[in-house]
Amino acid sequence: MVSSPGSNTSAVLSPHPVLRSTVAERGSGTVLVLAACAVLVTLLGAVSQVSGVIADVHRARSAADLAALAAVAPLLTGAPSDCDTAAGVAELNGARASSCVVLGDGSVLVVVQVSVRGAGAFARVMPAVVSARARSGVSSDPR
């Protein structure tokens, strides 16, 4: 566009019109990459915390199973069941026996608790303690 003499508007044709429009957006890619990295780090932290809780749930279940078996082991020799041994076995497996009850049929019900390790930034939404229970007994059926 050529300006005519006496006109107040002067238009200059630029050989690189794209460069003019991107000058204002310089650095916006950095901000987007940093935001994407922050989202990724947050998601990885959440996944790590959830997998830790899942591991603690499995640890609690294993400790409950082993404690229940330890409590009824004396029944095989005719002795009464032993909840003190169950508590010791639970503690050796990283749990705390919160209850041990001998039921009417001679079986034992053991409930254990495991503290969740390192809730970190997700402490408000993650459980502090997970629990599990197991029941064990000696069958009188000779099969």
Buried (B, 14 or more C-beta within 10 A) or exposed (E): EEEEEEEEEEEEEEEEEEEEEEEEEEEEEEEEEEEEEEEEEEEEEBEEBEEBBEBBBEBBBBBBBBBBBBBBBBBEEEEEBBBEBBBBBBBEBBBBBBBBBBEEEBBBBBBBBBBBEEBEEBEEEBEEEBBBBBBBBBEEEEE
